[in-house]
Amino acid sequence: METPPETPDAPLGDAGDDAGEVISIRRIQVFNLVLTTVGTLVGLWLSRRFALGVLLGGLVMAANFKVMAAVLRSVFLKGSTSPVNVGLYWVKFAGLMLLVGVLVVKFRVDAIGLLCGLGAIFIAITMEAVLRLIGW
């Protein structure tokens, strides 16, 4: 299949019959919460501490994803490229790093469990992209 030519209006080419639909932020959030729940229940077989790490990691990323989606929606859909939005994005990032550090160092949350929970959002995004590409 031939790739459509790029134009200033369509930098990736025209959307043809093989293009997927728009990614659903809501469905990604649902997938993330389902994966976090399943991961927490599976993690209980290893230890409560591991399961707590998965749960907290998943919830932290769910909140992070929600804030990030709101900031990016404000920038790209409303065209608001004010320094406040850029600052808010960096404050969110610093807050996320601080929260993860506090969870591991102060509250002794299992770091591997936390990473598993934090990674659930990436699996959810991939699932949504694949499902959209195959037309579900």
N, C-alpha and C positions, 0 to 999 in steps of 0.2 A: 504494500500500500504506500502511496506517495504522500509525503508530508506536505500540508498546505503551506504556501508561501507566507512569510511573516510580513506584517504591515504595522505601521504605527498604531493603528486602532486595535489590532489583534496581534500582540507580540509573539504569541505562540501559535499563530495561524488561526484560521476560521474553525469554529466548533463544527465538526462534521457529525456523521451518524455514529462514529465510534466514541464520541466524547461522553463522559459520564455526567450525571446531574450534579447540582450544587451539593457540597458537603453539608450535612446537618450537624450543627453544633449540639443541638439537644440530644441527638442520637449518640454522639460521641460521649456526652456526659452520662447517659444511661449505660452505655457499654462500660465506661470506666467504673461506675458504681457496682455494676454486676461483677466485673472482674475483681474489684476490691473485695466484695462480699465473698465470692468463691475463694479467692486467695486467702482471706482471713480464715474461712472455715477449713481449708486444706492446711493452713499454717498451724491450726490448733493441734494437728497430729504431731507436729514437731515440738512446739512449746507455746505456752501462752505469750511469752515475751516476743517470740517471732511473729505470732498472729497479731499482737498489738502493733508491732512495727509495720506490718502489711496494712493494717487498718488505718493507722495514722498517716502513713505515706500516701495511701489512696485518697484520703480525705483532704490532705494538704494539697495534693495535685488537683483535686476536683475544685477546690477554692481558687487555686492559682490559675487554672484554666478558665474559670468563669470570669475572673478579673481581667486576665489577658484578652479574652474574647471581647469584653466590654471596651477595653482600651483600644484594641485594634479596630473594632467596629466604629468607634468614635473617630479614629484617624482616617480610615479608608472610606467609610460610607458617608460620613459627614464632612470629610475634607478638613478636619480640624487638626492641623499640624502644629499646634501651639506648644511652647516649651513646657507647659503644664502636663500635657499628655506624655511627652518624652520623660519628664521628671517622674511622673506617676509610674511609668513602666520601670524605671530604674529603682524607685523606692520599693515597688512590688518585688523586684528581683532580690534586692538586699534583704528585705523582710523574709523572703522565702529561705535564703541562705542562713539567716540568723535563726529562724524557726527550726530548720533541720539541724543546725549545730546545737541548739538548746535541747532538742529532743534526744540527740545522741549523747551529748556530754552530761547534761544535768539530769535528765530523766532516765538515762541508760536504756533507751529503746534499742532493740536489736537492729544494728546497722544494715545487715543483709535483708532482713524483713522490711525495713524502711525503704531500701532501694527497690525491692520487689513492688511495694505499694506505689512508690514514685513512678516506676516504669509502666504501671498499668495504663496510664493515659496514652502512652505511645502505642501500645497494643490496640487500644480503643480507636485511636486515630487511623491506624493501619487497617483495622477491620472495617471502619466506615468507608475508607477510600476504596478498598477492594470490593465491598458490597456495592458501592455506587458504580464502579467500573463494570461490574458484571450485570448491572441493571436492577438490583434489588432495592 
